[in-house]
Amino acid sequence: MAWLRAVSSAAKLAVRRNLVQAGSYAKRARVLPSQNRYFHSTVYKPKAQAAPVPRPVPISRLTDSFLDGTSSFYIEELQRAWEADPNSVDESWDNFFRNFVGQAATSPGISGQTIQESMRLLLLVNAYQVNGHMKAQIDPLRLEEREIPDDLDPAFYGFTEADLDREFFLGVWSMAGFLSENRPVQTLRTILTRLEQAYCGSIGYEYMHIADREKCNWLRDKIETPTPRQYNQQRRVVILDRLIWSTQFENFLATKWTAAKRFGLEGGETLIPGMKEMFDRAADLGVETIVIGMSHRGRLNVLGNVVRKPLAQIFSEFSGGTKPVDEVGLYTGTGDVKYHLGTSYDRPTRGGKRIHLSLVANPSHLEAVDPVVMGKTRGKQYYSNDAERTKNLGVLIHGDGSFAGQGVVYETLHLSALPNYTTGGTIHIVVNNQVAFTTDPRSGRSSQYCTDVAKALNAPIFHVNGDDVEAVVHACELAAEWRQTFHSDVVVDIVCYRRFGHNEIDEPSFTQPKMYQVIRNHLSALEIYQKKLLESGQVEQEDIDRTHNKVSSILNEEFLNSKDYVPKRRDWLSAYWSGFKSPEQLSRVRNTGVKPEILKSVGKAISTLPENFKPHRAVKKIFEQRAQMIETGEGIDWALGEALAFATLLVEGNHVRLSGQDVERGTFSHRHAIIHDQETGEKYCPLDHVLMNQNEEMFTVSNSSLSEFAVLGFEMGYSMENPNSLVLWEAQFGDFANGAQVMFDQFLSSGESKWLRQAGLVVLLPHGCDGQGPEHSSARLERFLQMSDDNPYVIPEMDQTLRRQIQECNWQVVNVTTPANYFHALRRQIHRDFRKPLIVMAPKNLLRHKDCKSNLSEFDDVQGHPGFDKQGTRFKRLIKDHNVRSDLEEGIRRLVLCSGKVCYELDEERKKVSGNDVAICRIEQLCPFPYDLIQRELKRCRDCMVSGRAHEYGCVQLHSTSALYCHEGTGERYYGGHQVCWACSICGHSHWLLPSSCQRTD
């Protein structure tokens, strides 16, 4: 509208005109104490000649207008209402519009200058809302020299100190905050006082990057309060008590273990009362469970004071007493350092409620735990029917250097609003030491704040001075309220310091001498708060001393108890995991076959499309072929075998979740778990219709963002929550898995050993060993085998009734070759009373290979059918040659051991040359190695040469197996006629495997 453009242009021109007349303002740093606190120190440079005044421009082209995209519409609507009926708007707006059009105002005292100066004042208000954090006192050390933006200086808009007590017209706005109060006329001093109080105290707020007007207004109401924030005496006593516990805990550890690394919280002790108040507020707002992830800085303090891990246990771990003793069925693993361990506890809140806290164990890789926490939280939401995502909350505690520098932080933030990954918002707390190990911020990030990455997600950011415990508490409570109101991420940046170095035995003055000169003379947050309360008269010195003595007494008592502390059975299983077994408890192998009628029923359900649904013609043909496979019971291909595994698990009441890049269709267009109507775009998922009234999340298949690290971590966390779920992550191509190598190294391959946390996550690596040039040539099977803890020199107990081999290994690695065996490998993950990660070298060539088919009878549990053996129908760790019939074969010259698709190529070549004296066996499970089945084949095919293609891992295993067979079978030193020739992919030469060594031959 013309009047709106004119008003905004007039304000802009007025600002520019004042700058032209008054001169220019040179760059400045900090406010000088001698100046008025509202006006910054400036350097005046008069100009010889005034610059021409620019022409007015439409408001849509103004880049820094105080009017956002929503408030401009509001003014237009208000103006239309005023034109129709002046009495329909507030008197202040009536005066505003009358002044603009030249009519007499209804109220006296508003001069003709109102329009221009009011617009300038609104620009000043907007500047504080946008940039006020730049002037906030958030650095407890006062070392950071930040440039205060020009637009926070009233002189920038033409105001002087003489204007401080003049009254100006602001109007009444619907944008919330103090502009919404019914005080259209205020003095400049009052306006500036409110703005300074709201935006330039111990908390700096960043929220104007959020495009949602409702969210901004909500925050303005919380920030621009009529009076400064004050806690009553009762709350202050509670905050003081919690701060004393936080400080005394660190002091006690420092006294008892002077040379121990503990990564203490000194300098950031206000984190503890902040977290406690946040959790109390969250509980009041309906949160029942909180999952916490954090690195080692302050972790022991959080464990002891927030999550309530027994202090005696923490002190015992400092003395080396970490492993339980004399308990049946308990395993202790290798363990981990005390500041990596996790725990869980039901904690009472200040409001009289109870909230379950769990701190997830983490490695030294600082931010690697972030997506794991999100996945575990999402899993809790599913199993607690928390559809609104208000009962289960994830809280992540970061360091300043890692939050800005680690890519997984952004990958995790990027998941926050995705439909199948959102947890309804995560609260991020940054313990901002203002230094990363030894790296200054200027070398550690390119942005002003370490938290700037969160702006991409439209998350509000609260920068708070870590020395002001009440400000920290307020920011943490506000974060909890935001999360429960808007179900999105929020960041609390606690700007503090590290009183000691990276750890307690580090010397920080080597690299930050100036900072640590200040720190040595700096009062602690507790000393500052105690002084404040004493000066207010709300707390007496006797009260403070009494609390100190109480805390000290408890710490000393728990220290004495720790000397006799005997670790009890680890509570490593939640309620859902009750009855699951450790490796020291034998778990019997179960059959995974399914009744034929169930296979037929679910097969029909997953191969039938709705009548009016119009899929792509190629997809329609695929489903017609699947229906034919189910009807005839023949020619089951890879995709249908997988779908049958999912469907039968769903029928049995298990949750199935598959995610990854392009998993809905499948990288190679084979899965088609989600089908798209070619006319309407409507989606249909056959596996959502296996059961009557099936929960829509019971089967979840979801394309993920283009991330490996965070998405694999998310699914890892999800799988840890409940054992009665099949959780799968599929890479787009197998070799892309190395983008998540940290997750494989630190969680999947070693999590159970370090932290006693089982997980049954399935990792599918398509194109795993198929080969296709330098890229996508291999999923690097050898890496997974090298990370396996299967001892190649020791053959474990292989008796069927005593075998615990698969329970004792760290994970399983398979390279299956038939749809039926793939079906049983997936179902085996659920049908046993322990959990292990499963790595699958998924194929490409076999997806449509003419010989890679299975009959439906190989999936069922009917005795006498092809898949049924002595133990029933189950996963086959080794598939013997289909031509071998007897227990002792004559005329076999060569036994070929292979794995994966090469078996079909070898069989094709054998047919061409009529090689009936060659037996081909497929090793379907490479880890743990099937020693017993290899021995069986060696016994079956006596006096033959054994050959195959592998790497060092398989070479040693085969050597050990052959040596054992030789010793048991013949009593001879060597192989009873076997010559074992293994073509080694490591060196490219053949190896003759003898009992003691491998000798290279050309």
C-alpha positions, 0 to 999 in steps of 0.5 A: 500500500502507498501509505505503508511504503511511504511510512517505511521510506520516511523512517529510512530516509530520516535515519540516513538524513541524520547520519548525513547531517551528523557525520559518519561513525567509525568502527568501534569496539566496546562501550566506554565506562565514561559514556552513557550506557545507552550511547556507544563511544563513537568517533565523529568525522564531519563531511564536507558535503552532504550526500544526496538523499536516496529515493524512497523504495517499496517496503518489499525491497527493504532488507532490514525493515522492522516489519517482518513478512507477517507484521506488514500484513497486520498493519495493512489490515489495521489500516483498512479497518481504520478507513472503514471505521476509526473506532474499530482500532485502538486509540493509539493507532487512530492517532497514528493514522490521523497524523499520517493523513494530516487529520487532527489527533484525538489525543493531545501531546503527540507532535507532528514528528511522531511518524518519523521518530516512531518508525526509527524507534521501531527499527531500534527495537527490532535491532535489539531483538535481532542483535541485542545478544552482541551486547549481552554480558555472556563472557564470565572472563570478559576476555572476548572483545566483540564489536557492538553493532551500529544499529544498537546505538540510539545515535545511529537513528538520530537520537541524543542524550537530550531525547532520553526523557522525551515521550515517543509514540510506539503504538500497540502491536500484536507482535508480543513483548512490551510493544503489545502492552497498552502503553503507546507513548513511552520515554526513550529512557524507558524503552532503552531500559526495557531493551537492555534488561531483556536482551543485554543482561546475562542471557543473549537471545538469538531467535529472530532468524525463525520465520514462524511469527507464533514462535517469535511472539512466544519468545518475546513474551518470555523475554520482554517481561515488565519486570526483571526475572527474580526467584523467590527465597525458596527457589534460591535455596534449592539452586544454592544447594544444587550448586554446592553439590556440583562444586563440592563433588569436583573439589572432593575428587580433586582432593582424593585423586589428585593425579587422576584424569576425571575431566572435571566441571570446574568453571562450568559447575552451573551446568548441574543446577541448570540440568536439574531445574530443566528436568524438573520443569520438563517433568511438570510439563509431562516428560516421563523419560529423558535420554542423555548423551554427553562427552567426558567433560563433567560426565562424572558430576552428571552421573553422580548429581543428576542421574544419581549413580551411587557415589560409592560406586563412582569412588570405587571405580576410581580405585579400580573396582569396576567388575562384579564378582561371583555372580552367575550368568554375568559378563563384564566385558573389557570395560571402559574408562569411568567417564565413558560409562552410562547408567539409568535412574528414576529420579524424584523431581522438585514438583513431586513427580518421578522421571526416568533418566538414562545416560547413554555410554559413549566413546571418546569420539565427542559427538558420536553419541548424538544420533544414538540418543535420538534413535533411542528416544524415538524407540522409547516413543514408539514402545510407549505409544508417545505419538505426540512425542511429549513423554520422552525427551532427548538431551545432548550436552556438547562441547563448543569445539565439537559442536562447531567442528564435528559434521555429525552434529549437523547430520543429527540436527538435520534429522530433527524434523524428518517424519520417521526420525523426529523425536519432537525436539532435542534440547542441546546444551553446549558447555562452552569452555571458550577453547577446544583442548588447545585451539582458540575459537578463531582457529576452531570455527568460522562463525561468531558463535559455536552454535550458529549451525543450529540456525539452519534448523530455526532453533532458538539459541540462548547464550548464557553467562556460566557464572550467573547460576540463576540465568543458567537455570532460567535459560534451561527452564525456558528451553524445556518449555520451548521443547514441550510447546513447539516440539522442536530443537533448542540450544542453551549455550553456557559460556563458561571456562575450564579452570584446569586444562583439557584434563587435570594433569594438563598445563593450559598456560602453554597455549592460553596464558592470558586466559589462565592468568584471568582464571587463576584470580577469578571467583567460582560461580558458587562464591559469586552466588553465595556473595549475592545471596548474603548481600540480599539477606535471603540466606545467612552464612550459617545456612551456607556453612550447614549445607557445605558440612552436610554435603562434605559429610555425605561425600566422606561417608560414601568414600568410606563405603566405596572401600567395601563396595562390591559391584552388584549385577549390572542393570544392563537390561531394561524391562523389555530385555528381561530374560535375555541372556549374556554370553555366559548363559547358553542360549539354544538355537531356535528354528526359524521356519514358518507354517506353510499356511502363514507363508501363503497368507502373508505372501498373498497380502504383500503381493496384492495391490488395491483394485483402484491403485494404478502403479507403474506398469513395470512395478505392476508386473513385479507384483504379479510375478510375486503373486505367481511365486506365492501361488506356485511356491517356486522361484522365490527371489531375493526381494520376496524372500526379504518381504516374507521375513518382514511379514512373518515377523510382523504376524508374530508381533514384532516391530520391523524398521528399515531405513537408509538412502533409497530403501523404499524402492531399493538402490537396484529397484528390487524392493518396492516396499512403497509403491506410488500411484502413477496418477494421484501420487498416492503411496501404498505399502503392502507390509502395512496391511499384513494384519487387521488394523495394523499400527502404521508404525509397526512396519516402518520403511523410510528413505533417509537423508543423505547421511551414513554416520548419523542415520546408522547411529540413529538406528543403532540407538533405536535397536538398543531400546527393545529386543523385540524389533528387527531394525535394519540400516541399508547403505545405498552402496556397500562401500558408502558404509565407510562414511559411518566408520566411527559407528562401526568401530565404537558402537557396533563392533565393541559396544557390548564388550565395553558397556554390556549393551546388546543390540540386534541391528542389521546392516545391509551392504548392497553390492557388497562383493559384486565388483564394479570398477574403482567405486562400488567395487566392494563393501570391504568385507575384510574390514569387518572380519578384521574387526571381528573378535573370533579367535582364529587360533582357538577352535571353540566348543562346537557341540550343538548342546554346548556351543556359545560361539555366536554369543561370545563373538562381537558380531556376525558377518554373512554373505548369503547366496539364497533368498531362503537363507537370507529369510532365515538370517533375518528371522534368526535375529529375533528368534533367540534370547540374545542380540548381536549385530548382523553385517550382511554383504547384500548382493546386486547380481543375485537380485535377479539371477536365474539360479538365485531362487528358492522354493517356498518349502525352504521357508516352512517348518515341515519335516522332509522339505528341502530346508529341514535338516536334523535340527529343523529349518533354520539359517545355514552357516554353510551350504554343501554342494548340491551334488553331494549326497552321502556322508563320505564321497568318493571321487572328489578331487577338489573341494572348493570353499567359497562365499557369495555370488562366485558359487554360481559362477563356479557352478556354471564353469563346472557344468561347462567342463563336466567337472564332476570331481569338484565339490563346491561349498558355500560359507554363508557365515564368515564370522563366527567361523563355522569350524564344525561344518568345515570339518564335516565337509573335510571328512566327507571329501577325503583325499582332495585338495581344498581351495578357495579365495579369501584373505588372511582371516579365512586363511588362518581359520581354515588352517586351524580347522584342517589341523584339528580335523587331521588330529582328530580324524587320522592321528597323523601330523598333516592332513590325512591326504588333504592338500589345502591351497588357499589363494590369498587376496592379501598377497596374491600368492598361493599358500600351502597350509601346514599346522604350524605356518603358511609357506608361500609358493609361486 
